[in-house]
Amino acid sequence: MSDIVEYDLIVIGGGPAGYAGAIRAGQLGKKVACVEMERPGGTCLNWGCIPSKALLKSAELYQKMMHAADFGLRAESVGFDFEQVVGRSRKVAEQMAVGIEFLFKKNKVDHIRGQGQVTESSTVEIKDGPDEGKTLKAQNILLATGCKMRPFPGLELDGERVMTSREALAQTKQPKSILIIGAGAIGVEFAYFYNALGSEVILVEVLDQILPIEDLEVSKLLRRSFKKQGIKVHVGTRVENVAFSNSGLTAELVKGESSSTIEVDVMLSAIGVTPNLEGAVGSGISLDESRGYLKVDDRYATNVEGIYSAGDIIGPPWLAHVATYEAIQAVNGMFGAGTPNRVTLFPGCTYCNPQVASIGQTEQAVKEGGVPYKVGKFPFVASGKAVASNASEGFVKVISAEVDGEILGVHIIGADATELIAEYALAMRMEATPLEVHETIHAHPTLSEALMEAAAATEGEAIHI
């Protein structure tokens, strides 16, 4: 057996939860190891959030160039190289991964390459990878191994005709047609990307709305926008009898009693995720029986002494920024740097075009909860900056309690929605009311004025509508 190296904290997993937790412990002066099979950054940085946003930016810019005439400009012979579009996204991911490696060195975090396995409460063995055979010990272990994409049942994932988002991010050949199953954030983002570059896109969702967790008004507007863009959207529809054909795949779309058969080049499964539990196997850690994720308490501690967990592996929401927050909270708590908080309020963002962002409850949820409420809406078509930018599609919607003005939920669809939502995240954390947002002077002309006007609209005081 190799020599045992002792640490104050061993983190298994190098994604947004893992690397953030390791760096935070390093900031606290602790001796830390982060065990990760691939480069630091995890799925989000290497095969998810970051490279996909690079692809989406290329698609958005291409569409703007195609509509240059709207701005009085001429852009002739506009084209693209799909392989270079994908290549740029890989370079972006590479650059960010190098940045995490630098932060590890800066904070004296040891990066252990391999698959970590908890063999007893304070011991981690490296089972695979360049550092296979090493044994590490620590009084504190943070499991942050995240989730992996769920493959479509009964179909072999060959990475060419049948893909998840991970394989799609490495594809250098553009499909002429693609079936995307699942219209959550990942599904709609890829639908926008492929359609913007000219692929025929069929987007299928088994539930009755795309982006099922979003406010119904937002989902309806996004569906209308997608149809105008040329995306074929099917809701309340199941995909059955998928089979390989000579040129790609065939599938049956079933809605109620009716069905139709389609043929496409490739299929992308975006039907959800499953937890990566390999690092916890045999450790005796309890799972949440109803969901299969690791079960933690308010300190992010599992039922095994000294083992904590944070990020996607403890269940939804499966968001990088939530994972980072949880890991930092867990580390602060285990080393006495503060009382850890569990996540209760967080923004959700989808980077298609138009963008979608939200925080808090949907109007449907508020209505079902029986709380008397008010709604303020402001359309971007009434925003001078939005119209000048040729980005007038969408709106800001604020839902507040009728009695005390508490902001219950905010929903934005439109240009830069994912940037704009931060103001309301802060407002809700500070327990501000729509009146306080309304009375905060916002620069003119900016898209952020729509946030102020929507707040004013809850009291019927919006000026520009």
Beta strands, then each sheet from edge to edge (+ up, - down):
strand 1: 4-12
strand 2: 32-36
strand 3: 109-113
strand 4: 116-120
strand 5: 123-126
strand 6: 135-143
strand 7: 147-149
strand 8: 162-163
strand 9: 177-181
strand 10: 200-205
strand 11: 232-235
strand 12: 238-244
strand 13: 249-255
strand 14: 258-264
strand 15: 266-269
strand 16: 273-275
strand 17: 307-309
strand 18: 347-350
strand 19: 355-360
strand 20: 373-379
strand 21: 395-401
strand 22: 407-414
sheet 1: 3+ 2+ 1+ 6+ 5- 4+
sheet 2: 3+ 2+ 1+ 6+ 17+
sheet 3: 7+ 16-
sheet 4: 8+ 15+ 9+ 10+ 11+
sheet 5: 12+ 13- 14+
sheet 6: 18+ 19- 22+ 21- 20+
end
